[in-house]
Amino acid sequence: MKASVIVFPGSNCDRDVKVALDKVLGPGSARMVWHGDASVPASDLIVVPGGFSYGDYLRCGAMAAHSPVMRDVVAKAKAGTPVIGICNGFQILTEAGLLPGVLMRNASLKFICRDVTLKVEQTDTLFTRTYRKGEVVTIPIAHAEGNYFADTDTLDRLEGEGRVVFRYVDAAGNATPEGNPNGAQRNIAGICDEKRRVLGMMPHPERLFEPMLGGTDGRRLFESLIAKAAA
């Protein structure tokens, strides 16, 4: 299984994701693809990583969404290649039109970097099949613009189609205001597309990937890809 990690000026989680993918998929499985390239090599997975692409100027992810390589990322996603956008990558996927909604400034207007608790709402995506539905996991966030916003019709459609994949919750697993770190509507932390092959999430699974990092709840997201391949 081969994965491609898109690298933009200002990306800072690209290597973290590569390390995680290489450990799960095998050494050398993940390759870095520069944002200025015209296309992405044939891949079983495309990752749009976190960071601060283009310094977050204009609007987070807006400039990166128009990088040359993103035209091919969008085309490959529409053709069926799985894509995951993490943090800034989620912002880029919304700006590129692959996922609905937008990520706005945190309600606190402050950058937040800490572990949060999430409820796994859906386990029928390529990225969550090794979790249990309703399971509460711990995964870090690190963002200033993670406040998910969409109009009411879009939110209702996401909920009705089971496309809210991760939701911020408190320690007891309840979607409370106290468990919502950034003010995201309906405590939404991650969503998928209609085909359940494109995932955007603000938390960083690659940052809680192995015990030396303080936990392994993020590892199963990457292991889910192998479970799908072996199914």
C-alpha positions as CSV (number, residue, x, y, z in Angstrom):
1,M,0.0,0.0,0.0
2,K,1.4,3.4,-1.0
3,A,0.5,6.8,0.5
4,S,1.3,10.3,-0.7
5,V,1.7,13.1,1.8
6,I,1.2,16.6,0.2
7,V,3.7,19.2,1.4
8,F,3.0,22.9,1.3
9,P,5.1,25.9,2.4
10,G,4.4,26.0,6.1
11,S,3.4,22.3,6.5
12,N,4.8,21.1,9.8
13,C,3.1,17.7,10.4
14,D,4.0,16.1,7.1
15,R,7.0,14.2,8.6
16,D,5.0,13.1,11.6
17,V,2.4,11.6,9.3
18,K,5.0,9.9,7.2
19,V,6.6,8.3,10.3
20,A,3.2,7.0,11.3
21,L,2.4,5.6,7.9
22,D,5.7,4.0,7.4
23,K,5.4,2.2,10.7
24,V,1.9,0.9,9.9
25,L,2.2,0.3,6.2
26,G,5.9,-0.6,6.1
27,P,9.1,1.4,5.6
28,G,9.0,3.6,2.5
29,S,5.3,3.3,2.0
30,A,4.7,7.1,2.3
31,R,6.3,9.6,0.0
32,M,6.3,13.3,0.1
33,V,4.7,15.2,-2.8
34,W,5.5,18.9,-3.3
35,H,2.5,21.3,-3.6
36,G,3.9,22.7,-6.9
37,D,3.9,19.3,-8.6
38,A,1.2,18.9,-11.3
39,S,0.1,15.5,-10.1
40,V,0.2,12.9,-7.4
41,P,1.8,9.5,-8.1
42,A,-0.6,6.6,-8.2
43,S,-1.5,6.1,-4.5
44,D,-3.8,4.1,-2.3
45,L,-4.1,7.1,0.1
46,I,-3.5,10.8,-0.1
47,V,-2.8,12.8,3.1
48,V,-3.2,16.5,3.4
49,P,-1.3,17.2,6.6
50,G,-1.5,19.8,9.3
51,G,0.6,23.0,9.7
52,F,0.2,26.5,8.6
53,S,0.2,26.4,4.8
54,Y,1.2,29.7,3.3
55,G,1.4,31.1,6.8
56,D,-2.4,31.0,7.1
57,Y,-2.6,34.2,5.2
58,L,-5.9,35.3,3.5
59,R,-7.8,32.4,5.2
60,C,-6.6,29.1,6.5
61,G,-6.2,26.6,3.7
62,A,-7.6,29.0,1.0
63,M,-4.2,29.6,-0.8
64,A,-3.2,25.9,-0.5
65,A,-6.4,24.8,-2.0
66,H,-5.3,26.5,-5.2
67,S,-1.8,24.9,-5.3
68,P,-1.2,23.1,-8.6
69,V,-1.2,19.6,-7.0
70,M,-4.6,20.1,-5.4
71,R,-6.3,19.9,-8.8
72,D,-5.1,16.3,-9.1
73,V,-5.9,15.6,-5.4
74,V,-9.5,16.7,-6.1
75,A,-9.7,14.7,-9.3
76,K,-8.2,11.5,-7.7
77,A,-10.6,11.9,-4.7
78,K,-13.6,12.1,-7.0
79,A,-12.3,9.1,-8.8
80,G,-12.2,7.1,-5.5
81,T,-8.7,7.5,-4.0
82,P,-9.1,7.8,-0.2
83,V,-8.0,11.2,1.2
84,I,-7.6,12.4,4.7
85,G,-7.0,16.0,5.7
86,I,-5.7,16.6,9.2
87,C,-6.1,20.0,10.9
88,N,-4.8,22.5,8.3
89,G,-5.5,19.6,5.8
90,F,-9.2,19.6,6.9
91,Q,-9.3,23.4,6.2
92,I,-7.8,22.8,2.8
93,L,-10.3,20.1,1.9
94,T,-13.2,22.4,2.7
95,E,-11.6,25.3,0.7
96,A,-11.1,22.8,-2.2
97,G,-14.8,21.8,-2.1
98,L,-14.2,18.2,-1.2
99,L,-16.0,18.6,2.2
100,P,-18.7,21.1,3.1
101,G,-18.5,23.8,5.7
102,V,-15.6,26.0,6.9
103,L,-13.2,26.2,9.8
104,M,-13.4,29.5,11.6
105,R,-11.5,31.1,14.5
106,N,-11.8,29.3,17.8
107,A,-14.5,30.8,20.0
108,S,-11.9,31.8,22.5
109,L,-9.9,33.6,19.7
110,K,-6.8,31.8,21.1
111,F,-4.6,29.0,19.8
112,I,-5.3,25.8,21.6
113,C,-2.8,22.9,21.9
114,R,-3.9,20.1,24.2
115,D,-5.4,16.6,24.3
116,V,-9.1,16.4,23.8
117,T,-11.6,13.6,24.1
118,L,-13.6,12.5,21.0
119,K,-16.5,10.2,20.5
120,V,-16.2,7.9,17.4
121,E,-19.6,8.4,15.8
122,Q,-19.0,6.2,12.7
123,T,-17.0,3.1,12.2
124,D,-18.0,2.4,8.5
125,T,-15.4,4.6,7.0
126,L,-12.0,3.6,5.7
127,F,-10.3,5.3,8.6
128,T,-12.4,4.2,11.6
129,R,-13.2,0.5,11.1
130,T,-10.8,-0.5,14.0
131,Y,-12.6,1.7,16.5
132,R,-15.8,0.9,18.3
133,K,-18.9,3.0,17.6
134,G,-19.4,5.3,20.5
135,E,-15.9,4.8,21.8
136,V,-14.3,7.7,23.5
137,V,-10.7,8.3,22.6
138,T,-8.0,10.9,23.3
139,I,-6.3,12.8,20.5
140,P,-4.5,16.1,20.5
141,I,-5.5,19.3,18.8
142,A,-3.3,22.3,17.9
143,H,-5.1,25.0,16.1
144,A,-6.5,28.6,16.2
145,E,-9.2,27.9,13.5
146,G,-10.9,24.7,14.3
147,N,-14.4,26.1,14.9
148,Y,-16.5,24.1,12.4
149,F,-19.3,26.0,10.8
150,A,-22.0,25.1,8.2
151,D,-25.5,26.2,7.6
152,T,-28.3,24.4,9.3
153,D,-29.4,22.4,6.2
154,T,-25.8,21.2,5.7
155,L,-25.5,20.2,9.4
156,D,-28.8,18.3,9.3
157,R,-27.7,16.5,6.1
158,L,-24.3,15.5,7.7
159,E,-26.1,14.2,10.8
160,G,-28.8,12.5,8.8
161,E,-26.3,10.8,6.4
162,G,-24.1,9.7,9.3
163,R,-21.2,11.8,8.1
164,V,-20.1,13.2,11.4
165,V,-17.3,10.9,12.2
166,F,-15.7,12.4,15.3
167,R,-17.4,14.7,17.9
168,Y,-15.8,16.6,20.8
169,V,-17.1,15.3,24.1
170,D,-16.3,15.5,27.8
171,A,-14.7,12.8,29.8
172,A,-18.0,11.0,30.3
173,G,-18.6,11.0,26.5
174,N,-21.2,13.7,26.4
175,A,-21.2,16.4,23.7
176,T,-21.3,19.3,26.2
177,P,-20.1,22.9,25.8
178,E,-17.3,22.0,28.3
179,G,-16.1,19.3,26.0
180,N,-16.0,21.6,23.0
181,P,-12.6,23.2,22.8
182,N,-13.2,25.6,19.9
183,G,-16.9,26.3,19.6
184,A,-17.5,24.0,16.7
185,Q,-21.2,23.6,15.8
186,R,-22.7,20.4,17.2
187,N,-19.2,19.6,18.7
188,I,-18.1,18.4,15.2
189,A,-14.4,17.4,15.1
190,G,-14.4,15.4,11.9
191,I,-16.6,14.7,8.9
192,C,-16.5,12.5,5.8
193,D,-17.9,12.8,2.2
194,E,-20.9,11.0,0.8
195,K,-18.8,8.0,-0.3
196,R,-17.0,7.8,3.2
197,R,-13.6,7.9,1.5
198,V,-12.6,11.5,2.2
199,L,-12.2,12.4,5.9
200,G,-11.4,15.8,7.4
201,M,-10.6,16.1,11.1
202,M,-9.1,18.8,13.3
203,P,-7.4,16.5,15.9
204,H,-4.0,15.0,15.1
205,P,-4.0,11.2,15.3
206,E,-0.3,11.1,14.3
207,R,0.6,12.9,17.6
208,L,-0.8,10.1,19.8
209,F,0.5,7.2,17.8
210,E,2.8,5.2,20.1
211,P,3.4,4.9,23.9
212,M,6.4,7.2,23.9
213,L,4.1,10.0,22.7
214,G,1.8,9.4,25.6
215,G,-0.9,7.3,24.0
216,T,-1.9,5.2,21.0
217,D,-5.5,6.2,20.3
218,G,-4.5,7.8,17.0
219,R,-2.7,4.6,15.7
220,R,-5.9,2.8,14.9
221,L,-6.9,5.4,12.4
222,F,-3.9,4.4,10.3
223,E,-4.4,0.7,11.1
224,S,-7.9,0.9,9.8
225,L,-6.4,1.3,6.3
226,I,-4.7,-2.0,6.6
227,A,-7.9,-3.6,7.9
228,K,-9.7,-2.4,4.8
229,A,-7.0,-3.7,2.5
230,A,-7.1,-7.1,4.2
231,A,-10.9,-7.3,4.3
